[in-house]
């Protein structure tokens, strides 16, 4: 536990943190990084999750993360919004000319002195300026990332479960291969929260742990790009949660992931295995009406709680998606 206490101290003393999962997203490095990203933000840390590529089914998360420096663009145009704000941006490419159109919220002109230009070094300085801490997950050695991070980081928290890991960090949380990376993160977060007030105990609460399960299980399905999640009994057991805890996840999805327009969560109660319970959320009232026309349920706002008489959950999901898309 000594290493976990040292890692806790390192995180507590850092304000600007970069989280870097293995860029091939091996094992559960991506989901573990996402969990860590949001936990650190709850601790009021400035956090960047650095990625080269994001799994297509989880691309809705990308609005909150930074791209790796090796994949940034070569050039940037910066506009200082002192007296006027840019509300819309569009562009048009004609033969050898590129026109960029800016619309301001108050109709005022943008002054030339508020516009500046920069190259890739400028962008990298903006994104990666003076980090206090780099946290790596599933990265075996610093040689894997040194091209993207040419500046030597004095503080690296290295988290991994590979035997080959070279323990290149200032602090190394290295576990056996049978320990999942997400398991290491949970242990780390519990260590961080050990002495905190109960009111701040969100990092290990059943609702929060269930939400992390939901993030790991999201699959984008159908022509309407519905974010679907199938929860198993073990998901509730492992997080010590109940279906009543789903309200926390619904609030998080609505408020923190605006790129998800519609989502569907399905599960079964132990005592009623032939009935699949479902929550469907959509701001599109027409889709909600289709659900209520075919299934028994009740609506609250843009959310609908209903059930399907289907024992096999994937079939229930497909049946619902077919109704929504017709």
Beta strands, then each sheet from edge to edge (+ up, - down):
strand 1: 16-21
strand 2: 46-51
strand 3: 66-67
strand 4: 75-79
strand 5: 86-94
strand 6: 97-104
strand 7: 115-119
strand 8: 133-137
strand 9: 156-160
strand 10: 171-174
strand 11: 219-221
strand 12: 226-230
strand 13: 262-267
strand 14: 276-282
strand 15: 297-300
strand 16: 303-308
sheet 1: 3+ 2+ 1+ 8+ 9+ 10+
sheet 2: 4+ 7-
sheet 3: 5+ 6-
sheet 4: 11+ 12- 13- 14+ 16- 15+
end
